[in-house]
Amino acid sequence: MIELYQFELSHYCEKIRLILDYKGLEYRKVEVTPGVGQLDLFRLSGQRQVPVLKDGETLVADSTAIALYLDRQYPDRPIVPIDARQRGLCLMMEEWADESIGINARKVMLSAFSQNADLRTAALPKTTPDFLKTIVGAVPHEVLDVLSFGVGLGPETVKAARDAMRQNLEALCLLLTDSPYLLGDTPSLADFAVAGLSMYVKFPAGDYVNLPDSLKGRGVPGLADSAEYQIFWDWRDRLYASFRKAGAPQPSDGGAGPTRISID
């Protein structure tokens, strides 16, 4: 069986899970523990980042390389168009999703968790004691802002990321106004990249990703709940309902290898 070495809450891993589900491929998720698990992953694949796909004796790292491998190895329900122009647009849009949506989505999500106490407490596991939830929620956002600044998420960086995400969502809404998918009548790699990498801006509402129920369907205020971008979020909901399998497969601890974690 195909094995996907992953972080459950990685939006790049979600991109690959969407593709695997669309193609109807059975696979097993192996959760990687940051640190020691990544050393195990390095010994297995030669690098520390997820996702990594193991298909028999074949190992493929990087979400783009994995997507292209899956399309070559399992050509049913292709995700890369044959037509030269459509293929070029697909590959260009996938790269744009990786480099703009993927990177900026992480920044705006971290900023939203810093600013919004309700989001912070919602992200805690159900088993978290109430007193600890209260402590986490009560941390002043100014303190978290200082910590964010220390890791390169100062106000200017966050503003630039929000501006980029607004432009991205506006462009996607325009593309989807009169089209069921980004490149026409059938889904492609571009669709699955955009849908998966937007997870940090708004988490899927269904039982697709192992995260607290209180976070499902929620996201970055002003982006996830804005009527201006409803065309896009409605489209993503339809894509998930049509192709993403809810509730399966469950992450595995991988035996003696990388083990499960609860958050990326």
C-alpha positions in Angstrom: 0.0 0.0 0.0 1.1 3.6 -0.7 2.4 5.3 2.5 2.3 9.1 3.0 4.8 10.4 5.5 3.1 13.6 6.7 2.1 16.1 9.3 -1.7 15.9 9.6 -2.1 19.7 9.7 0.4 20.4 6.9 -1.4 22.1 4.0 1.2 20.7 1.5 0.3 17.2 2.8 -3.4 18.1 2.4 -2.8 18.9 -1.3 -1.5 15.3 -1.7 -4.3 13.7 0.2 -6.8 15.5 -2.0 -5.0 14.0 -5.1 -4.9 10.5 -3.6 -8.6 10.6 -2.8 -9.5 12.0 -6.2 -7.6 9.2 -7.9 -9.2 6.6 -5.6 -5.9 5.3 -4.4 -5.7 3.5 -1.1 -2.9 4.8 1.2 -1.7 4.8 4.8 -0.8 8.0 6.6 2.4 7.8 8.7 2.6 10.8 11.1 6.1 12.3 11.5 7.3 13.6 14.8 9.1 16.9 14.5 12.7 16.4 15.5 13.5 12.7 16.0 10.8 11.6 13.5 12.3 13.9 10.9 15.7 12.3 11.5 14.1 8.9 10.8 12.5 10.4 7.7 16.0 11.7 6.6 17.4 8.2 6.9 14.5 6.9 4.8 14.4 9.5 2.1 17.4 11.7 2.3 15.5 14.8 3.5 13.6 16.0 6.5 10.5 17.7 5.0 7.1 16.3 4.5 5.3 15.1 2.5 7.2 12.0 1.4 5.4 9.3 -0.6 6.5 5.6 -0.4 5.1 3.4 -3.1 6.7 0.0 -2.9 10.4 0.6 -3.3 9.9 4.1 -4.7 10.3 7.2 -2.5 9.3 10.6 -3.7 9.7 13.8 -1.8 8.1 17.3 -2.3 4.4 17.8 -3.0 4.9 18.8 -6.6 7.1 15.9 -7.4 4.7 13.5 -5.7 1.7 14.9 -7.6 3.5 14.4 -10.9 4.6 10.9 -9.9 1.1 9.9 -9.0 -0.2 11.2 -12.4 2.4 9.2 -14.3 2.2 6.0 -12.2 -1.6 6.1 -11.9 -3.0 7.7 -15.1 -6.7 7.1 -14.3 -8.4 10.4 -13.6 -5.4 12.5 -14.8 -4.7 15.8 -13.1 -2.3 17.4 -15.6 -3.8 18.3 -18.9 -2.4 16.9 -22.2 -3.1 20.1 -24.2 0.2 22.1 -24.2 -1.4 25.4 -23.2 -3.6 23.9 -20.5 -0.7 21.9 -19.2 1.4 25.1 -19.0 -1.3 27.0 -17.2 -1.8 24.1 -14.8 1.8 23.8 -13.8 2.2 27.6 -13.5 -0.9 27.9 -11.3 0.3 25.0 -9.1 3.7 26.7 -8.6 1.9 30.0 -7.8 -0.3 28.2 -5.2 2.8 26.7 -3.6 4.8 29.9 -3.4 2.0 32.5 -2.8 -1.0 30.8 -1.2 1.1 28.2 0.7 3.6 30.7 2.2 1.2 33.6 2.9 -1.6 31.4 4.3 0.8 30.2 7.0 1.7 33.8 7.9 -1.9 35.0 8.2 -3.0 31.9 10.2 -0.2 32.4 12.7 -1.1 36.1 13.0 -4.8 35.3 13.5 -4.0 32.8 16.3 -1.9 35.5 17.9 -4.6 38.1 17.7 -7.7 36.0 18.4 -8.0 34.3 21.8 -11.0 32.3 20.7 -9.1 30.7 17.9 -6.2 29.8 20.2 -8.4 28.0 22.6 -10.4 26.3 19.8 -7.2 24.8 18.6 -6.5 23.0 21.9 -7.4 19.3 22.1 -10.8 18.4 23.7 -9.0 16.8 26.7 -7.3 20.1 27.6 -8.3 21.1 31.1 -10.5 24.2 31.4 -8.0 26.1 33.5 -5.3 25.6 30.8 -7.7 26.8 28.1 -8.3 29.9 30.2 -4.6 30.5 30.6 -4.0 30.1 26.8 -6.9 32.4 26.0 -5.8 35.1 28.5 -2.3 35.5 27.1 -2.3 39.2 25.8 -2.0 39.4 22.1 0.8 42.0 22.6 3.0 39.3 24.1 2.3 36.9 21.2 2.9 39.8 18.8 6.4 40.2 20.3 7.1 36.5 19.9 5.8 36.6 16.3 8.1 39.5 15.6 11.0 37.4 16.9 10.3 34.7 14.2 10.0 37.2 11.4 6.3 37.9 11.6 6.3 41.6 12.2 3.4 43.9 11.3 4.7 44.7 7.9 5.2 41.0 7.0 1.7 40.1 8.2 0.2 43.0 6.3 2.0 42.0 3.1 0.8 38.4 3.5 -2.9 39.5 4.1 -2.7 41.8 1.1 -1.3 38.9 -1.0 -4.0 36.6 0.2 -6.8 39.1 -0.6 -5.5 39.5 -4.1 -5.2 35.7 -4.5 -8.7 35.1 -3.3 -10.1 37.8 -5.5 -8.3 36.4 -8.5 -9.6 32.9 -7.7 -13.2 34.2 -7.4 -12.9 35.8 -10.8 -11.6 32.6 -12.4 -14.4 30.5 -10.8 -17.3 32.9 -11.5 -18.4 31.0 -14.7 -16.3 27.9 -14.5 -16.6 24.7 -12.3 -12.8 24.4 -12.1 -9.8 26.6 -12.5 -8.9 25.3 -16.0 -12.3 24.4 -17.3 -14.7 21.5 -16.9 -12.5 19.0 -15.1 -10.4 19.2 -12.0 -6.7 19.4 -12.3 -3.5 19.7 -10.2 -4.1 23.4 -10.0 -7.5 22.9 -8.3 -6.1 20.5 -5.7 -3.1 22.6 -5.0 -5.2 25.7 -4.4 -7.8 23.9 -2.4 -5.3 22.1 -0.1 -3.0 25.1 0.4 -5.9 27.4 1.4 -6.5 25.1 4.5 -4.7 27.5 6.8 -6.9 30.4 5.7 -10.1 28.4 6.4 -10.1 24.9 7.7 -12.5 22.4 6.0 -15.9 22.1 7.7 -16.2 18.3 7.4 -14.4 15.4 8.9 -11.5 15.5 6.5 -8.6 16.5 8.7 -7.9 15.4 12.2 -8.4 18.7 14.1 -10.6 19.9 16.9 -14.3 20.2 16.0 -14.3 23.8 17.2 -11.8 24.7 14.4 -13.7 23.1 11.6 -15.0 25.6 9.1 -13.2 28.5 10.9 -10.2 30.5 9.7 -8.6 33.9 9.4 -11.1 36.7 10.2 -11.7 39.0 7.2 -10.6 36.3 4.8 -12.5 33.1 5.8 -15.7 34.9 6.6 -15.8 37.6 4.0 -18.8 37.6 1.6 -16.3 39.0 -1.0 -14.7 35.6 -1.3 -17.7 33.4 -0.8 -17.5 32.1 -4.4 -14.1 30.6 -3.7 -15.1 29.0 -0.3 -18.3 27.6 -1.8 -16.2 26.1 -4.7 -13.8 24.6 -2.2 -16.6 23.1 -0.2 -18.0 21.4 -3.4 -14.6 20.1 -4.3 -14.2 18.5 -0.9 -17.7 17.1 -1.0 -17.1 15.6 -4.4 -13.6 14.1 -4.1 -12.2 14.2 -0.5 -12.9 11.1 1.6 -14.1 12.1 5.0 -12.8 10.3 8.1 -10.2 8.0 6.4 -7.6 6.9 6.5 -6.5 7.4 10.2 -2.9 8.3 10.9 -0.6 5.5 11.9 2.3 5.6 14.3 4.5 3.9 11.7 5.8 1.2 14.1 9.4 1.9 14.9 9.7 4.8 12.5 8.2 8.3 12.7 5.3 8.6 15.1 2.1 10.5 15.3 1.8 14.1 16.4 -1.3 16.2 17.0 -0.4 19.4 15.3 2.0 20.7 12.6 
